């Protein structure tokens, strides 16, 4: 219930990985269920892993995992990829990757506190089966931690990411407070409130770039404070 006053605010609340919300998923996070191929892919050298998702992230992370795993089964809920054509072609051309469309995970199964199977359902035929895997990587998107901003005047896109910089004015709908100047790169629709990292629309959702945005925001804030 405390209140604080400041001339400038930096929002860096990040995002969280979306989960499937099916039985067993939470039980095996970090013990076979992962959300970052760069972080955890090396643990699966020579193994069989599943990748869950149908967009660019799932496809690109599948390709990255081929550096480590011997076999990748890419499970796509719909009847087609949402990934770009170039990425799709690279996936289909890679002999290590098997793509299974119209397939969803119903349950994560394991033993001795470690994932070892996925219970799958085929949306076309309705058949259920179990797939033996050493690990599973879930790539179905990110949710920004911006629920506390929903009733504020800070502009968010339809997925809840904070809009900053030129994206605020390129459509001609200039926010109040920017009549005589452009918003800086990491400034929100409210002058003096900045956003950095995974919570921001247009960020690359990587730790290194988030840290870089934080440093850039600090410099922009220093310049802004000279004007107030």
Backbone bond lengths (Angstrom), bond angles and torsions (degrees), N, CA, C in turn:
res aa  C-N    CA-C-N  psi(-1)  N-CA   C-N-CA  omega(-1)  CA-C   N-CA-C  phi
1 X - - - 1.456 - - 1.508 114.24 -
2 X 1.337 117.97 -0.66 1.461 120.51 179.28 1.526 110.84 -69.04
3 X 1.311 115.81 152.80 1.468 121.88 175.79 1.520 109.15 -119.86
4 X 1.328 114.90 141.08 1.459 120.80 179.70 1.519 109.12 -127.06
5 X 1.312 116.17 150.15 1.462 121.91 178.14 1.522 109.51 -115.05
6 X 1.321 115.85 145.63 1.467 120.54 178.80 1.513 109.35 -158.90
7 X 1.322 115.64 156.56 1.459 120.82 175.58 1.523 111.74 -85.23
8 X 1.325 116.38 -22.61 1.463 121.66 -177.13 1.532 108.74 -141.05
9 X 1.330 115.64 149.20 1.466 121.17 177.12 1.526 108.66 -133.55
10 X 1.318 116.64 135.28 1.466 121.93 174.17 1.527 108.49 -114.96
11 X 1.332 115.72 121.69 1.464 121.39 178.56 1.530 108.27 -98.12
12 X 1.325 115.89 118.32 1.464 121.22 -180.00 1.524 108.61 -139.82
13 X 1.324 114.66 53.46 1.472 120.55 -173.87 1.526 113.53 -85.32
14 X 1.330 117.91 -4.44 1.457 120.97 173.37 1.523 114.80 70.82
15 X 1.309 114.47 -167.66 1.464 122.79 179.88 1.519 108.80 -135.94
16 X 1.313 115.83 166.17 1.464 120.42 176.75 1.525 108.72 -126.30
17 X 1.320 114.99 146.96 1.463 119.77 -179.97 1.525 110.21 -70.02
18 X 1.302 115.84 136.93 1.463 119.92 173.88 1.528 109.30 -71.13
19 X 1.297 114.52 143.72 1.457 120.40 176.74 1.527 110.02 -115.10
20 X 1.318 115.70 159.62 1.462 120.74 -179.61 1.524 111.21 -72.15
21 X 1.330 116.45 -30.59 1.460 119.92 -179.78 1.512 113.93 76.47
22 X 1.326 117.06 25.47 1.460 120.83 179.91 1.529 109.17 -103.15
23 X 1.348 117.72 161.65 1.471 120.43 -178.43 1.521 112.88 -55.38
24 X 1.316 115.54 139.35 1.457 121.96 175.07 1.513 115.01 89.44
25 X 1.326 117.54 -18.74 1.465 119.81 -175.57 1.532 111.40 -60.26
26 X 1.324 116.31 -53.78 1.468 120.19 -178.74 1.522 111.97 -64.26
27 X 1.333 116.97 -30.27 1.465 120.92 -177.75 1.520 112.37 -65.08
28 X 1.345 116.51 -29.47 1.466 119.39 -172.47 1.529 113.47 -113.11
29 X 1.328 117.55 13.82 1.462 118.93 175.62 1.521 108.86 -63.47
30 X 1.313 115.85 125.55 1.459 121.26 -175.95 1.508 113.53 82.66
31 X 1.319 116.78 -5.53 1.469 121.55 178.67 1.522 109.49 -128.26
32 X 1.321 114.72 40.56 1.460 120.75 -179.60 1.506 113.24 128.21
33 X 1.328 117.61 -23.99 1.467 121.67 176.29 1.525 108.46 -106.33
34 X 1.334 116.49 125.06 1.465 121.32 -173.94 1.535 110.29 -136.06
35 X 1.324 114.22 165.28 1.471 120.71 -178.76 1.531 111.84 -130.18
36 X 1.332 117.38 7.89 1.467 120.68 -177.88 1.523 109.41 -145.94
37 X 1.330 116.29 109.18 1.463 120.33 -179.66 1.520 111.44 -69.82
38 X 1.323 116.87 -35.48 1.465 120.02 178.99 1.523 110.74 -63.01
39 X 1.340 115.79 -40.21 1.466 120.47 -177.84 1.523 111.87 -73.58
40 X 1.332 117.01 -46.86 1.466 120.88 -167.16 1.528 114.95 -112.83
41 X 1.321 117.43 -7.13 1.458 120.17 179.42 1.521 114.49 -55.86
42 X 1.345 118.92 -40.75 1.472 119.68 -178.07 1.526 114.33 -60.23
43 X 1.340 117.94 -19.06 1.469 120.22 178.18 1.525 111.90 -72.31
44 X 1.343 117.00 -9.94 1.467 119.80 -173.28 1.523 112.47 -116.12
45 X 1.302 115.45 35.23 1.463 120.16 177.71 1.527 109.61 -64.06
46 X 1.331 115.03 124.66 1.455 121.02 179.59 1.515 114.70 76.08
47 X 1.324 117.90 10.31 1.463 122.01 -175.01 1.536 111.53 -104.85
48 X 1.337 114.25 178.66 1.469 122.88 175.43 1.517 108.54 -110.45
49 X 1.334 116.93 121.59 1.463 120.51 179.85 1.525 109.68 -125.97
50 X 1.316 114.99 154.47 1.462 121.68 173.44 1.514 108.65 -105.97
51 X 1.317 116.42 144.41 1.467 123.17 172.79 1.518 106.95 -119.12
52 X 1.314 116.40 130.75 1.463 121.55 -175.07 1.519 109.26 -113.73
53 X 1.329 116.16 120.02 1.457 120.79 -179.86 1.514 110.69 145.30
54 X 1.340 116.38 159.33 1.457 119.51 -176.57 1.510 114.93 -126.78
55 X 1.337 117.22 9.37 1.458 120.50 -178.41 1.517 112.63 -101.42
56 X 1.338 115.32 -169.39 1.455 120.61 -179.43 1.523 112.39 -59.30
57 X 1.338 116.72 -41.94 1.462 119.42 -177.40 1.518 111.31 -60.11
58 X 1.335 116.81 -48.08 1.460 120.29 -179.26 1.525 111.18 -61.98
59 X 1.325 116.45 -43.17 1.461 120.05 -178.54 1.528 111.29 -66.95
60 X 1.326 116.57 -45.34 1.463 120.23 -178.73 1.532 111.44 -67.04
61 X 1.325 116.38 -38.73 1.460 119.12 178.89 1.525 110.78 -69.48
62 X 1.326 117.36 -32.35 1.471 120.14 174.52 1.525 110.36 -60.89
63 X 1.309 115.94 -44.01 1.471 120.19 178.93 1.529 110.27 -63.72
64 X 1.325 116.33 -39.67 1.467 119.58 178.11 1.533 111.10 -63.47
65 X 1.313 116.49 -38.85 1.465 120.65 -178.07 1.526 113.09 -67.43
66 X 1.328 117.26 -19.86 1.468 119.43 177.96 1.527 111.59 -65.13
67 X 1.324 117.45 -15.07 1.466 120.50 175.75 1.527 111.18 -69.90
68 X 1.329 115.64 -19.80 1.459 119.95 -174.97 1.533 111.93 -120.64
69 X 1.308 116.98 -58.55 1.461 121.35 -175.09 1.528 110.98 -74.67
70 X 1.328 115.02 151.05 1.464 119.99 176.33 1.523 111.96 -84.81
71 X 1.324 116.47 -25.67 1.467 120.32 -177.33 1.520 109.35 -143.18
72 X 1.333 116.15 131.14 1.464 122.03 177.03 1.517 108.08 -124.90
73 X 1.316 116.35 126.52 1.458 121.54 174.02 1.523 107.26 -106.68
74 X 1.319 115.99 115.34 1.468 122.04 -177.71 1.518 108.89 -96.19
75 X 1.323 116.47 115.56 1.460 122.57 -176.05 1.521 110.10 -101.11
76 X 1.324 115.88 117.08 1.468 122.53 -177.14 1.525 108.65 -115.00
77 X 1.312 116.75 123.30 1.465 120.95 -176.46 1.529 112.36 -65.04
78 X 1.315 116.99 -39.96 1.462 120.65 -177.12 1.521 112.99 -85.90
79 X 1.339 114.50 -174.65 1.460 118.96 -178.30 1.524 112.67 -93.09
80 X 1.349 116.44 6.78 1.458 119.91 176.02 1.524 109.20 -159.22
81 X 1.343 114.70 161.87 1.448 121.63 175.65 1.525 110.98 -72.44
82 X 1.321 115.10 151.98 1.460 120.53 168.31 1.527 110.49 -102.78
83 X 1.317 116.38 -3.97 1.461 121.28 -179.35 1.525 110.63 -69.71
84 X 1.334 116.07 161.30 1.459 121.17 179.11 1.525 110.06 -64.81
85 X 1.330 115.87 157.78 1.464 121.59 -176.28 1.529 111.66 -59.21
86 X 1.316 117.27 -42.34 1.467 120.71 -178.31 1.522 110.58 -63.13
87 X 1.339 116.06 -44.66 1.465 120.09 -179.75 1.527 110.09 -65.39
88 X 1.340 116.97 -42.16 1.466 120.30 177.88 1.521 111.04 -58.39
89 X 1.324 116.34 -46.21 1.470 120.11 -178.94 1.523 110.72 -59.85
90 X 1.329 116.92 -40.57 1.462 120.30 179.51 1.529 111.14 -64.89
91 X 1.327 115.98 -36.98 1.465 120.05 178.78 1.529 110.64 -67.22
92 X 1.320 116.70 -49.89 1.464 120.25 -177.44 1.531 112.49 -65.86
93 X 1.334 116.60 -26.31 1.463 120.20 -179.43 1.529 112.43 -84.13
94 X 1.334 117.27 -8.64 1.467 119.30 -176.84 1.530 110.15 -89.98
95 X 1.319 118.47 119.02 1.472 120.98 -176.03 1.528 113.86 -67.08
96 X 1.319 117.86 -16.75 1.458 120.19 179.69 1.528 113.03 -80.28
97 X 1.346 116.80 -14.34 1.459 120.57 -173.52 1.527 110.95 -107.67
98 X 1.318 115.60 125.73 1.466 122.25 171.86 1.528 108.02 -106.97
99 X 1.319 117.27 125.48 1.459 121.89 -179.69 1.517 109.46 -101.25
100 X 1.330 115.73 128.04 1.460 120.86 177.56 1.518 108.47 -122.01
101 X 1.321 115.91 109.79 1.467 121.79 179.85 1.523 109.97 -84.23
102 X 1.333 115.72 166.01 1.471 122.79 176.97 1.531 112.15 54.80
103 X 1.321 115.79 35.87 1.458 120.36 -175.64 1.514 110.73 -129.49
104 X 1.334 116.33 130.78 1.468 121.73 178.51 1.519 110.25 -124.90
105 X 1.328 114.35 156.29 1.457 121.05 175.20 1.521 108.72 -89.39
106 X 1.305 116.48 124.55 1.460 121.97 176.67 1.514 112.72 -92.60
107 X 1.345 115.68 -30.49 1.462 118.88 -175.85 1.527 109.76 -161.88
108 X 1.328 115.01 144.66 1.462 121.96 172.16 1.528 107.78 -98.36
109 X 1.337 116.58 127.67 1.457 121.62 -175.98 1.530 110.21 -120.85
110 X 1.324 115.57 153.04 1.452 118.28 178.95 1.508 111.71 -166.47
111 X 1.320 114.48 -176.41 1.465 121.69 175.71 1.514 108.36 -149.58
112 X 1.328 115.63 152.36 1.464 121.60 -179.38 1.522 111.27 53.55
113 X 1.350 115.30 41.32 1.481 122.90 176.11 1.518 113.28 63.29
114 X 1.332 117.25 27.08 1.467 120.91 179.74 1.522 109.97 -138.64
115 X 1.340 115.80 133.03 1.463 121.02 177.54 1.526 110.52 -61.78
116 X 1.332 116.69 137.80 1.466 118.85 173.19 1.528 113.77 -142.65
117 X 1.332 117.96 -6.08 1.464 120.46 179.19 1.523 110.89 -148.81
118 X 1.321 115.03 156.06 1.463 122.52 170.07 1.524 108.08 -122.20
119 X 1.315 116.81 134.52 1.457 119.98 171.84 1.521 107.26 -92.57
120 X 1.327 116.44 119.97 1.459 122.75 -174.14 1.514 111.24 -111.87
121 X 1.345 114.47 157.18 1.458 120.37 172.29 1.521 108.87 -130.43
122 X 1.316 115.48 135.22 1.459 122.82 176.60 1.528 107.68 -90.14
123 X 1.325 116.89 116.50 1.463 120.47 -175.22 1.528 113.14 -71.27
124 X 1.304 117.33 -19.76 1.467 119.20 179.11 1.524 111.37 -82.74
125 X 1.308 115.96 -50.51 1.464 118.96 -177.02 1.509 114.27 -95.15
126 X 1.336 116.47 -17.14 1.451 120.30 -179.92 1.517 114.35 82.38
127 X 1.337 117.04 2.57 1.456 120.48 -177.84 1.522 110.98 -74.97
128 X 1.314 115.44 146.27 1.456 122.14 177.15 1.524 108.78 -112.73
129 X 1.321 117.13 144.22 1.456 121.26 179.65 1.519 109.38 -151.31
130 X 1.318 116.18 167.17 1.453 122.11 175.45 1.526 109.08 -112.50
131 X 1.334 115.11 133.81 1.464 121.62 -179.73 1.524 108.45 -114.42
132 X 1.320 116.62 120.74 1.461 120.78 177.88 1.524 109.79 -76.44
133 X 1.319 116.62 126.63 1.467 121.96 179.28 1.531 108.64 -141.65
134 X 1.320 114.99 159.64 1.460 120.45 174.63 1.523 111.66 -92.27
135 X 1.334 115.93 -23.02 1.454 120.23 179.47 1.510 110.70 -164.51
136 X 1.335 116.63 164.58 1.466 121.77 179.48 1.516 108.96 -138.81
137 X 1.321 115.61 135.57 1.458 122.39 179.28 1.527 108.38 -116.06
138 X 1.326 115.96 122.33 1.462 121.97 -176.14 1.520 109.46 -101.35
139 X 1.347 116.32 120.05 1.459 121.95 179.69 1.532 109.38 -131.00
140 X 1.316 116.09 78.89 1.469 120.48 -178.65 1.530 111.12 -120.55
141 X 1.331 116.10 19.76 1.456 119.22 173.18 1.519 113.92 113.82
142 X 1.324 114.02 177.31 1.456 122.86 -178.93 1.519 109.88 -126.22
143 X 1.310 116.41 147.45 1.465 122.28 172.70 1.521 108.22 -116.04
144 X 1.337 118.03 119.94 1.464 120.02 179.86 1.523 111.27 -71.23
145 X 1.311 115.84 148.52 1.461 121.22 178.50 1.533 109.59 -86.17
146 X 1.329 114.28 72.15 1.468 119.73 -176.61 1.521 112.88 -126.80
147 X 1.320 117.48 17.05 1.463 119.42 -179.98 1.513 112.53 -56.35
148 X 1.321 117.51 -33.00 1.464 121.41 -178.90 1.523 112.76 -71.71
149 X 1.340 117.00 -8.86 1.471 120.85 -178.97 1.525 112.81 -101.18
150 X 1.317 117.95 -3.57 1.464 120.84 -173.18 1.524 112.87 -57.82
151 X 1.313 117.29 -35.58 1.472 120.15 -177.98 1.525 112.13 -95.38
152 X 1.341 117.33 7.07 1.461 120.66 -178.51 1.527 110.58 -92.22
153 X 1.323 116.23 178.70 1.467 121.26 177.49 1.529 111.89 -92.43
154 X 1.316 117.27 4.85 1.461 120.60 176.61 1.524 108.59 -75.85
155 X 1.307 116.53 125.00 1.458 121.09 -175.58 1.524 111.67 -74.73
156 X 1.336 114.66 132.67 1.453 122.90 176.09 1.524 108.68 -121.41
157 X 1.324 117.09 154.42 1.460 117.64 172.49 1.527 108.82 -83.79
158 X 1.313 117.50 -177.29 1.470 120.01 -172.14 1.518 112.82 -67.27
159 X 1.341 116.70 -17.18 1.463 119.72 177.50 1.531 111.87 -96.27
160 X 1.329 116.74 -1.97 1.455 120.07 175.92 1.510 115.31 96.99
161 X 1.339 118.67 3.30 1.455 120.47 177.52 1.535 110.08 -78.53
162 X 1.331 116.68 146.05 1.460 121.95 -176.87 1.526 110.00 -76.75
163 X 1.319 116.47 128.47 1.465 122.42 178.49 1.520 108.45 -86.36
164 X 1.340 116.83 133.17 1.461 121.16 -177.68 1.525 111.21 -135.16
165 X 1.319 114.51 165.96 1.460 121.75 170.14 1.512 114.77 59.08
166 X 1.330 115.47 -140.00 1.472 121.22 -174.73 1.522 112.36 -62.56
167 X 1.321 118.00 -27.34 1.468 120.56 179.38 1.525 112.06 -59.87
168 X 1.330 116.76 -20.38 1.464 120.61 179.92 1.527 113.03 -74.39
169 X 1.327 116.99 -22.85 1.469 119.29 -171.22 1.522 113.91 -124.48
170 X 1.341 117.90 -7.13 1.459 118.10 -172.91 1.521 112.81 -66.75
171 X 1.339 117.40 -21.58 1.466 119.33 179.14 1.530 112.39 -92.38
172 X 1.342 116.14 5.37 1.463 120.42 177.29 1.513 114.95 88.63
173 X 1.316 117.19 -8.07 1.469 120.52 -179.72 1.533 108.61 -91.73
174 X 1.316 115.37 77.13 1.467 121.47 -173.86 1.529 110.30 -72.53
175 X 1.342 117.98 126.80 1.468 119.93 -179.58 1.525 111.51 -67.19
176 X 1.317 117.67 153.68 1.467 120.98 174.57 1.529 109.75 -57.98
177 X 1.316 115.89 141.59 1.455 120.30 179.77 1.508 113.82 99.96
178 X 1.340 116.33 -9.55 1.465 119.71 179.67 1.533 111.64 -118.32
179 X 1.305 115.91 31.90 1.466 119.75 -179.57 1.518 111.91 -68.54
180 X 1.316 116.98 -31.12 1.467 120.44 -174.63 1.519 113.33 -114.52
181 X 1.313 118.18 1.10 1.471 120.22 178.75 1.521 110.20 -153.39
182 X 1.329 114.66 163.23 1.456 121.33 177.16 1.534 108.84 -88.45
183 X 1.312 118.42 146.49 1.467 119.16 172.40 1.529 109.59 -67.34
184 X 1.308 116.66 141.86 1.464 119.24 176.73 1.529 109.44 -71.73
185 X 1.325 115.68 169.99 1.461 121.21 -168.16 1.529 114.02 -54.95
186 X 1.313 118.31 -37.00 1.460 121.43 -175.38 1.522 112.37 -111.90
187 X 1.327 116.78 16.52 1.454 121.13 -179.44 1.530 110.12 -89.57
188 X 1.309 116.32 141.79 1.464 121.75 -179.16 1.519 110.41 -87.22
189 X 1.334 116.13 -171.96 1.465 120.99 179.63 1.520 112.69 -69.86
190 X 1.317 117.08 -10.20 1.463 121.36 175.58 1.522 107.74 -107.30
191 X 1.336 118.92 113.35 1.467 120.56 -179.64 1.527 111.44 -53.64
192 X 1.329 115.18 132.39 1.452 119.88 179.69 1.507 114.23 93.26
193 X 1.334 117.41 -7.45 1.460 120.81 174.07 1.531 107.64 -109.80
194 X 1.320 115.85 122.60 1.455 122.66 -175.41 1.530 110.20 -114.06
195 X 1.326 116.27 160.39 1.466 121.61 177.00 1.519 108.81 -136.49
196 X 1.327 115.87 143.03 1.461 120.57 179.91 1.519 110.23 -145.93
197 X 1.322 115.52 148.44 1.458 120.87 175.11 1.511 113.88 89.11
198 X 1.319 115.77 -157.19 1.464 122.14 -170.61 1.518 114.24 -64.99
199 X 1.322 117.88 -16.63 1.465 121.08 179.75 1.529 111.78 -76.48
200 X 1.315 116.90 -12.53 1.462 121.96 -172.07 1.523 111.68 -96.97
201 X 1.327 116.51 135.28 1.457 121.52 173.93 1.527 109.53 -61.05
202 X 1.324 116.51 130.21 1.456 120.59 178.08 1.509 114.16 96.27
203 X 1.330 118.54 -7.71 1.458 120.32 177.40 1.520 109.28 -73.62
204 X 1.337 116.35 158.58 1.460 120.30 -173.53 1.520 113.72 -89.52
205 X 1.337 117.13 -1.64 1.470 122.09 176.68 1.530 111.95 59.37
206 X 1.334 114.97 42.99 1.456 122.33 174.77 1.523 108.57 -128.58
207 X 1.329 116.59 145.12 1.463 120.82 -176.47 1.527 111.47 -59.16
208 X 1.322 116.86 -43.74 1.466 120.29 -176.64 1.524 111.55 -62.58
209 X 1.331 116.25 -43.57 1.467 118.57 -179.42 1.522 111.27 -71.52
210 X 1.344 117.44 -33.22 1.463 120.01 177.15 1.522 110.76 -63.61
211 X 1.337 116.30 -42.27 1.467 119.91 177.50 1.521 110.47 -64.15
212 X 1.331 115.85 -39.00 1.466 119.55 177.86 1.517 112.36 -64.65
213 X 1.334 116.08 -40.61 1.467 119.39 177.61 1.527 110.78 -63.81
214 X 1.334 116.45 -36.96 1.456 119.57 177.86 1.517 111.68 -61.15
215 X 1.348 115.80 -42.84 1.464 120.16 178.36 1.527 110.64 -66.19
216 X 1.331 116.88 -41.28 1.468 120.32 178.04 1.523 110.74 -63.05
217 X 1.331 116.25 -42.78 1.460 120.11 179.00 1.527 111.27 -60.03
218 X 1.329 116.38 -39.56 1.466 119.97 179.31 1.523 111.16 -60.44
219 X 1.325 116.77 -40.60 1.464 120.59 178.39 1.531 111.13 -68.12
220 X 1.330 116.76 -41.01 1.465 120.42 177.99 1.532 110.90 -64.41
221 X 1.322 115.41 -38.09 1.471 119.95 178.68 1.526 110.54 -65.20
222 X 1.313 116.18 -40.70 1.474 119.47 178.27 1.528 110.63 -59.15
223 X 1.315 116.82 -42.32 1.459 120.45 179.47 1.528 110.85 -68.60
224 X 1.331 115.89 -39.17 1.472 119.79 179.52 1.520 111.22 -63.10
225 X 1.327 116.98 -39.83 1.470 120.57 -178.37 1.525 112.48 -64.83
226 X 1.323 116.84 -20.86 1.455 119.44 176.43 1.527 112.37 -70.67
227 X 1.356 115.70 -15.99 1.471 119.83 -176.48 1.511 113.13 -99.70
228 X 1.335 118.05 -5.30 1.476 120.04 -176.43 1.519 110.92 -113.36
